């Protein structure tokens, strides 16, 4: 089968991949935007995780063919190529609505969420036609924990996911920043046995270093101009606070906590209200044993306190009792949302769920693009290295400080938001490089003779792209000195 794609043109899909694509787990990705709220700034950025996953699968197939032509796959299990292609296709199935934003408030990482979706149910049934242990092998590749020599194609310093999303995001946003020498980079990938004794794994020929540099520059430009654009970050900060409050039972209506007699969407659809359940502090989210909770599954079926008929979003029984995500994080449990619901919802179904359970001015502002404005901003390059890091790493503390500052400046809780996005490294480097002499060198933080010190440059670019900001719902004067004082002290 051939799928037409605006970026890669023709994507050939084999029968196994087509069966995976047709599962409910994968089809949900059609309705999860790749760039979250970026479409409020770049109207073309409405593309979804679905087409990105197809693109990653396509690049995996191309790269495997190139490696095979060079003889690099001699000694590699023949089934490994199909496992890698499946992993590339499925690597994002655990993503939350609006992609990465909810991981910033402490929700389990999307790769962790993907475990039951890949290793049980319909997806696992399809994968086991490859090998009995194929689901586990696919998941290990996605988590970066596989011993496969092809691990680096799926998760690593040079994984194909990065190449795909940078190219696709630039195209769909209509910006010229995602230019990567894809052909050169893919042709430079190779399988090497390095001197560290780690066995065979993915490396790069020395001739591909300039293409690697293009990947770094493209990533920096996209972070600076798209992913961390101030209006995108404003919308993201609003969304994070909206969902965080819903998880904690702090959803507010006109500046006050919502409560009293709320009807959850699952109960409403089934004709029964959650009798007397107050939104704040009540057990509206009833599941406490790792099962799906009130709301809807990915295919739109009502979930009423447990997975429908003991089934997950892909229609299969999990762990014999409908268990999903295995309660991988401590659910907040007292709010109108449960963290375990999130991986079943799409972008719009989450907003609809919030609208039904606890409508709020913050939700209305997001829906109608009334974004909070900047009251303060400063690039990380002008700040001490550790200043304000707690804003990104300690969510509870950040919300407490936001509320205290809001009160100080005459705003309601939730009307002042702190934002200091974190990306641990702009380009992680631990790559074996095969020099023209045949010698294998490790490209790490120490750099490589005759090449740009990519590690040092990536840190400088990261600090240039990253900004500390304060967003507010209404115009107020927020002195720079006060923000920096709070950032230092927390």
Steps between C-alpha positions, in 0.01 A plus 500: 500500500619855425404802713553846352678735738572873459857462628630166373259457206437123471519291817484126432329311779545126542211273613619481861527878530156539345352272765667710772376821341144366504498444879308745719817576693670633187192665349471717812818678386300662219346721767809591705674805354872465449579851625236547765385861512741628232212518251378810686814674371573303182159412350649224286630311803193281528683184395468202729714231659345261246685631196821556697497133601451399136797717407721341765400157370589612147845626602566178691430299187725719284785485749478124540520458122809722486667305781416172332644614166832578671504164675466659844220264599703183465467308824187692605189289565291526179186567705668803663421727204127438534524556877674834442243614243218410739670690783540807278132481413379454859744724687243772577185299584522601868484874436255710697262755346695797365819292509782575747346773716356275770834332559611842625254476791623157605276264302680173416718520190320400181745215441411358840129535426550306175594175676149349542394636161782310327554191713132408546186508291451530127840656427679219682296240313615645169864524610508140617452387142864612461634325810360397839709767673452770236283732719765506772779552246313788339436667835866458604608680182258786569629534856862494386564183701554245224819309433425510128783639284230713334386664825639837390257525210202513737634671812839663526711797401424455131159334504277540196222655709700824531563523127134439423340742742738786424436471126123453536451771761688757290296411192164519675585823684619659178842594639844447339673383818482121484750453220696180555720320251288188545639303207861560603429416864313178425769387257762563770335275758674169555524208743829497690672305776660764720798465730287539813391138469129578469457285193357605166291815490416799282776747419577756232766524232724805533363642176163541674617742768398806302150352463497441877581867547203590279278294733621699801444837333155398377400387848619827655312710246180304548518531879575870484238588240226236530502266800596770750339798323362726773136463395534121468646490850219723630236260366699204633531655846125568506425142394737355759335702777151409376570125505710514816216671685253244363719215625531665840135604533580871474307586183365849539189676373534879489799486733342265757529122544228319309286260695166354586293266294727466199402233250784302350490438128488124529205509738319759290525284192371197688208698641616513860657790688773455757260568785618788714859471387669836547771577249747613763620222727240243387555159350374591155790297361395174658762249391777446751650173382673597177193461281357754258269754663195707418511636147543336163734255340694587186220360283237714673339241729389620841720386786311486829746441780676216319605406151190406299444124527848482659658624180753770411486754220600239244208279599705228670514371856816612678649311797174306528328798664510797269813646658662782308831678559533291816456813716848612405470831682319603812162610371378822649166326554303788653444704187271491200769317303713200580848485347425147377226631272728720300655241269153398381389850406561701184554876486135584452361228728713635786372854447145367474544300820626806685219711355242248622644437844634842597470786250733788585614839367846353435354232272287757321802724451697217341216401270465859380872588490491760774855422602675637806751775424863534599561704814867401520751307291872438508721258302675228696829625358467806729422296814712297738503135384293360791268796550132410474551134409243404764230659282541215253573221747279564805143543380338529842741770604451686170121511540532621859732782391272589207206536738702708748620733225150528357369613837792743537417667167122504542421202279293189567667158538581369155523847344880515534712218359874430511668337202855373468496206255767239535673283246784315667717529192451645157692212345609201707830364378639155555563393142772277356656667196677291237786714374631483145792291624257238634571596860191522724485802731230591750341841447415620852515820700873520439437559130696358210810638333419672173130542581292767668467439874133412472450445873631844597308665218176317587518630858549857376213470253277349769557792737429741217169333405374459858323790672363555850158663467208617710161495328197687635129506419471876554756780463704546817848633572727213605845641589802312368670515837200331666492215247872434537472512877225237490691290245803492731305427816205300367 
